[in-house]
Amino acid sequence: MNIHEYQAKALFKTYGVAVPRGGVAFTPHEAEQVAKTLGGPVWVVKSQIHAGGRGAGRFQDDPDGKGGVRVVKSVEEVRENAAAMLGHTLVTRQTGAAGREVKRLYIEEGCDIRRELYLGMLIDRATSRITIMASTEGGMEIEEVAEAHPEKILKVSIDPATGIQAYHARRIAFGLGLDGKQVSAAVKFILATYRAFTDLDAAIIEINPLVVTGSGDVIALDAKVNFDDNALFRHAEIESLRDEAEEDPAEREASKHQLNYVKLDGSIGCMVNGAGLAMATMDIIKLYGGEPANFLDVGGGATKERVTAAFKLILADKKVEGILVNIFGGIMRCDIIAEGVVAAARDVAIGVPLVVRLEGTNVALGKQILRDSGLPILSADNLAEAAERIVNAVKEAR
């Protein structure tokens, strides 16, 4: 789950992570009032959408104009820029051409920036540890830094048996070229950020840029936080921060039915049980010349109702020209999948080819249910055959 920058900074403050003062605004008048409360002489007006690259982005109705983060020097400019941003669609590299409508702004006090750095924390799947990443190349996308200057990325892995220690933070501070007062400020900042990461069950914290001010303070000028959805039951206060308007409608609907769904750009819808099998299914579709339209894992204990919801979700995507159902029945029974497919197919008119591959528990019963349905369902005995059949069927139907 993602949250907005202003929400992330509010959480940071509770952990003692240094951030500039600011306030959220939903109207130009509110933006003006926040600016007056903060005092001048410089303010930053920031669009609040769930996407990076806001400063370099452009608004659809003013592609040659200013971006979604603007530095202004009067209260009047705060109001004017707020009016020019609210209700308008901001396009960044992460939003795609469709962009996102700006519905709220964060008005922040200006900052005496002397250096821009990068700091991030995430779970490294290779080590199963929290890894802190830092770089002197603040303001740049970390992927670009990794490609152009990998030597400028410092990584520190934290042993969960000991947790973070002061020497970990000092190593990062020295690696960033900090000295004097800056080192102690950075150590305090990093330790507080780590506490926030672990206490809140975060999946990613990214601060870009992390700035060093003229007075030697270390401050989070931006903040991106992503939470582990599986841990939200422990954090009702975090779940309440969800902005559903920023989420993909299909993915939001999927979450209501406990489905793991990610929309992709291809034309072959996939319904699979198990994340690993889903990845393999998408790979083999590509191997046979097709493109998957989604990642969809119905889980190991799905009910007929959940399978029906999954099937409807796939068919709701207008780009889908064919569907591949690939189920290996362990905990999940093949007859349950078959009943769900038949129920959904009867509720929603199928106008695209459908290939179903079943294997495992109650597979014979599942196949019998599909045969007895009278629906135009193509069956396959293995994954390679299933992928080949759906790709060919889609090509023939075009």
N, C-alpha and C positions, 0 to 999 in steps of 0.2 A: 504494500500500500504506500502510495506517495502522499506527501503533504506539501503545502505551499511554503515558500521561503519565510514569510512572516510567522507562520506557525512553528517552523523549525527553530527560528531564532528565539521565539518565546520559550520553547522547551530548553534550548541551550542556556538561557538566562537562569533557569531553575537549577542548573548544574554548575553555575559559575563560569560558563564559557563566555568569553568577552565578545559582545556584539555591539554595533552602533545603536543608538536610540532611534526608534521609529514607531509608526502606527499605521494600521490598515485603513483604507478608505474605499467606499463603494460609490461615491459621487464626487464631482469636482468640489462641491462645497465642503464635504468632509475632508478632502485632501488639503484644502486651504486651511481648515481649522487645525489639522494635525501639524502642518508646517508652522503655524503661528505658535502652537504649543511647544514645538521643538526649539524654535528660535533659529536665527540664521548664522552666517550670511549665505550658506550654500545648502541645498537640499538635493536629494536624488529621488526621482519619481520612477518606481519600478513596477512593470506589469507583473501580475501574479498568475501564471499559468504553469501547468505541470510539464515544462519543457525547458531544456537548457538553450544557450545561445540567444537569450532574449535581447541582449544589447546589440548584437549583430543582426537581429531579425528586422523585418520590415512589415508594415501594415499593408493589407491587401489594397486598400483604397488610396494608399500613398506609398507605392513601392520605392520611390526615390527619396523618401523623407527620412525622418529619424527613426531609430529603433525603439525597442521596448523598455530601455533603461536610459533615462535622461538626467543630466546634471543641470540644475537651474539655480539662478541667483536672486530670485525674488518670489514673494508669496504669490504675486500675480502670475508669474510663469508657472508656478506649481499648479494653479487652477487651470490655466490655459492648456498645459500639457496633459493634465488629467482628463479634460474634456476631449482632447484629441485621441486619447488612448482607450478610455472606457467605452465599451460597446462596439469596439472595432476589432477586426481579426488580425492577429499577429502571426506571421509566418516565420518559422525558424528551421534550421536543418533538422531538428528533432520532431517538429510537428508535421512535416510534409507540406505539400502544396495547399492542403485544406486549411491549415492553420488552426488557431484556437482563439475564440472570442475572449477578450479581456473583460472580466466582470469585477475585478477588484485590483487595487493598487497598494503598494507599500511605500509610504513616504518616510524617508530616512535622512538623518542628519548627514552633512558632508563629512569627509574624512581626509586627514592630512596623510596621503599615501606616499611612502618612501620606497617600499618594495612590495611586489606582488608575488606570493608563493602559492603552492598547492598542497593541500592535506586531504587525505582520504582514508577511510577505514572500511574494510569489508571482510567477509569470510572467505578465506582462500581454500577452495575445495581440495587442492593438492595436499595441503598440510592439515586441514580441518582446524585451522587456527585463525584468530583475528589477525589480520595483517594491516599494518599502517603503511601507507604510501605517502611520500612527500617529494616535492620537486621545487627547484628554484624557478621553474617556468610557469609561474602563476598566470592565470588569465587565458591560458591555452587549454584546449581539450587534451585530457591526459592520453587519449589514444594517439593524437598527433605527436605528443612528446615521446611516447613509447616508440613510434615509428622513426621519427627524425633524430631524437637524442635519448636513446634508452639509458645511456650512462648517467643521465640527469635525474633518474627516478631512484629514490632511496626506499628500500622496503625493510621493515622490521616486523618479524613474526613474534607474536606473544604466546608463550607457553600458558595454557589454561590452568596448569597446576599452581603457577605463581601469580598469574595476572600481570598487569603492567607494573613496571617499577620505574623509579625516577631516572635510572640510567638509560632505559629505553628512550624516554623523552629527551634526555640530554644528547643522546646519539643523533636523534633526528634534528635537534636544534643546531648542533655543530655541523651536521651534514648540509644544512641549509645556509651555512655561513653566518649564523647569528653570533653576536658577542655581547658581553656586558649584561646590562639590564634585559636585553632582548632574550637571552637564554632563559633566565628565570621566568619571564613572562610566557615564553613558549612552553616550558615544562609544565607550568600551571595550566595552560590552555589545553595541552595534549592529554594530560591526566584527567581533566574534567570532561573532555570530549569522549575519552574511552569509557568513563563511568556512564555517560549518557548512552553510549552505544550498547553496553551490556545490560544496563538497567531497563532500557526500553525495547530490548530485543530487536535492534535495528539490523537490517541486512546490508545497508550501505549508508555511510555518511560521507559527503563530499563537500569540501569547503574550497571554493575556487572563484575569486582569489582569497587566500589568507594573507592579510596585509600587515606590514610593519609600519607603524606611524612615525612621524617625526619625533615624537616623545619616547619612542622605543616600545610602545605597547604592541601587542599581537592581537589582532581582531579578525573575526569572521565577517568578511564583507558580503559574502553570499553563503547560502546554506541549502544543501539538498539532502534530504533524509528519506530513505525507503525502509519500510518495516517488513518483518517476516509475517506474512498473512497467517501462518499457522500458530503464531503466538499472540494474536490479537485478543483471544479470549481472556488473556491475562491483563489486558490494557484497554479497558472500556474508555478511558480518557483519551487514548490515542485513536481508537476507532471512531470516536465522535468527531474527529477532525477531518474525516473523509469528505472529499468534495466530489460527489457522484457526477456532477456536470463535466468534470475533467476526465472521466473514465470512458472508455469505449462502451457504447450501449450493449453490444453483444457480450463483452467480457463481464459487464455488470450483471446482465441477465444470467450468465453462466454461474457466477458466484452464488446466486440465490439458490441454485440447484446443486451446489457443491461440485461443480464441474471445473476442471482445469482447462481453460480455453484461451488460446491466443490466435487472433486473426492474422492471416498472412496474405500474400498477394496472388497466390496461384488459383487454379480452377478445379482442383480435385479435393473435395471435402474428406476429412479423415475422422473416424471415430474408433478409438482404440482404448484398451484397458492397460494402464501402466505407462509411465513416462518413457522408460527405455524402449518399450515396444513401439510407442508413438514416434519416437525419434527414428527408429529403424524403418518404420513404415514410410515416413516422409522421405528418408534417404532412398529407399528402393523405388518410390514413385519418381523421384528425380532421375534415378538410374535408367528407368525405362522411358524417359523423355517427357514426363509430366511435371507439374508444379503443384505442391500442396497448398490448399486454401486456408488451412488452419492446423493448429496443434490442439487436439481435444482428447483428454484422458478422462474417462468416465469413472475411474477408480476401481479398486478391487472388490468393493461390496455394493455396487450400484443396484438400485431397484429398477423395476420396469418403468416406473414414472420418470426416474432420472435419465434412463436411456431414451425415453420418448422425448424429453426436454432437449437432450443433446442432439437428437435427430432433427428436431424442429429448428434448433439453433443453426445447424449446418445449412439447412434448406433456406433459411432466411437470408443467407448471403447470396446476393444476385450474381456474383461472379462464379458461383459453383456450377460446373457443367457435368459433374459426376461425383459419386460418393463411394469411398472404400471403407467398409467396416471390417476391422481386423481384431478378432478377439481370441485370446488364449485363456481358456477357462480353468482357473485354479480355484480361488475363492469365488470368483465370478462364474456363474453357470451359463453355459451357452444357450439354454432354453430361455433364460431370463432376457438375454440380449435379443434373441429371435422374437420373443413376444413384444419387446419394446420397439424393435424395428417395424414389425407388422402394425402395431398400434399407431405409431407415428405416420407410417406410410398411408394408413387409411384416413388419418386426420388431415394430412397435408398432401395435396396432389403431387406425385413424383413426376417431374418432367425431364429428369436426367437419368442416365444409367446408374445402376446401383450394383456393386459387387460386394458380397459378404463372404469373408473367410472365417470359419469357426474351427476351433480345435480345443480339446480338453474336456472338462466335466460336462456330461450330458450333451456331447456334441451331436450324437445321432438324433436325439430328441429335438435339438435346436434346428438341425437341417430339415427334419420332418415338418416342423412348424412353418419354416420358410416355404417348403414345397407345397404344403396344404393351403397356404395363404392365397394362392392364385395371383400373386403380385409378380411383376416382371423383374425378378431378382436373379442376378447372375451369381453362381457359387464358384468357389475356388478351394482347392485342397491344400495349397501352401501359399506363402506370402509372395513369392516370385510370380506365380501364376495369377494371383489376385491383382498385383500391380500392373502386370502386362495387360490383363483383361480390361481394367478400368481405363488405362491410358488409351488403348486401342478403341474402346467403346466411345470415349469422349471425342477422339479424332473422327470417328465415323459419324457421330451425331452432328458435327459442325457443318 
